[in-house]
C-alpha cells in the first residue's frame, strides 16, 4: 500500500493538450474517485498512473518513487479494465494466477492466494470455467480477483461497472466499497457516474476539460460546490440555476421575484449572479409568499415525486417526499432555507 | 416443410452449372487416372472403364520420380509458409499496434505488389537468384514464394490483430509481463485462427506455383510437383496420359486434405477477423 502523488502533470497528443497541469495527492489507504464527463481526461490520468500512457511533463510518484520512466510491469499496480480484459484462452484460475506465475511464485502459495481471493469474491465454484461461460457480474469479479491476488501497492479501476446492468451495478458498487474497507488498499477509481463517485469515494476529484474543478469529500462537494460546473455535476436531479441580479440580502429575477439568500456577499449591488438551489431543498410554502412556479411535468418515482416547473421563464425542478397531486399548469409556491442556497458569479462561474 | 424443400431444390438448380464446371476436370482426371492405357483414346469419349487399374498409380510413381518431386514440393511449401509467417507476424503486429511514419504508404505498397503478376518479374528474379547463386536450388523458391505471399499474409494478419483488444495486452503488462511475454502468452494464442488461415493460403499458393518453379529449377531431380507433371507432357513423343492424371490426382489430394481439415479455422478466422 502506498500513496500516489501527481505533480504538475500534463498530457499532449501532438499539439493537442488533454491535461493541463494536474496536481493531486492521493493518501495511503484512500479511495479516490476521478469523475467527470467523457473526454475530461480522467481515464488518461488513470492510464498515466498505470504507466500505459507517457507523461508529457510533470511527475508521478508512487510512495516516494518517481515512476515517470518506470514501465507498467514494474510499477506494482493492479488495474481493473472497463471491459474486464480477461484472457479468453485461460480459465478463471489461470486468469487470476497469471501475475503470480509470471513472478515464479511457489505453486502452493499461488493456490492459496487464488482460493482466498475466489472465496472473498464468491468465485470458488467457477475456477475451472473459461471467461466466456461467466455472466457479466462474474467476469467483473474475476477482473477484481486478478487484482486482488497481487497485493499491489495501488488498485486502479477504469469505469469497471459501466458494462453492467443498473441493478448489478448497485450490488457491485457496494461490494467494491466493502472490499476496500476490508483490504484498505489505496485505490483510484474512474467513473462518469456521479452517484458512484458520491457513494464510494473517500474523496472525489471532479475533472472537466483536462483540469481539476474541485477536490473534496462527497459531502463537501455537495454542500459547497466551488463553481457552477461542480454544482451542476454533483447531485441528481441537478441543482437549479436561476439568473438574477444581486441586491440587499436577495437575488431579484427578471420578473421581479425576490429570492432570499443567507449572508449577502460584499459585492456591489446590481451584480449579475446565478442563484443555485437543489431540487430536494425546495419545499411547498404554507402561505402565498413563496416563489411562484408553474408546473409542467410531474414524475413520480415511488419514493418521491419530481416536479418540473417554470420560474420567470427558467426551468426549475423540485423533489418532494410527500405525495402531492399537481396538475400541469398549476402554480405552486416554493420556499427554502436560505442556508441551502448557493450563489455563483455569472461571469466567472465561481462560488461567491 | 415442402417450401423449404422446393427452395433447396431451386438453389441447387441455380448452383448446379457452377458445380459441374468445378467438378468436370476432376471427373476427367479421376476417370483417366484409373483406366487401362488402351482405353485412353476411345471415340466417342465415355465416362466408363472396363477395369479399375490401381497399378497406374504405382507405375506412375516409379516412372515419373513422383516421390522425389513430392518431397521437393513439401519442403518448398512448408519452408515458404514458415518463412512468410515468421516475417509477417512481427510486421503485422507493428502495423496493428504502433504508429510510425510511412505506415499508410507501406500498406499501399503491399497492396500494389499484389496487382503485379509474378511472371512480369520472373526475369529479374532469375537474375537475382543467379547473383545469389541460388539457381537450381529449392531455397530460391522458398524465398520467392514467401516474398510473394507476404503482402497477403501481412494484410490478413493485421486486420485480425486489429480485432484483438489492446486491453488484453495492457492487462498482461499490468500483471507484470514484458512485451515479449505478453506477445507469446496472451497475444499469439488469440491470433491462432488468423495464423492458420494465412498458413493455409501460403501453403496452397506455394504448392500450386508453376512459372517460377519452371524458371528456377534446371535439373529434374529438383522439380516440384507441378513442374514434374508438366515434364510428363511437354516435349514428349508419346504422352502417358493415365500416368499424368494419376500424378495430378495425387498432387491435389494432400492440398484437399489440409484444406478440409483446417477449413473450420478458416471460417472462424475470417468471421472473427471481420466482426469483433
Interface residues (C-beta under 8 A of the other chain):
Chain A: X50 X51 X52 X71 X72 X73 X74 X77 X78 X79 X81 X82 X83 X85 X86 X87 X88 X89 X98 X99 X102 X103 X146 X150
Chain B: X165 X167 X168 X170 X171 X172 X173 X174 X175 X176 X177 X178 X181 X186 X189 X190
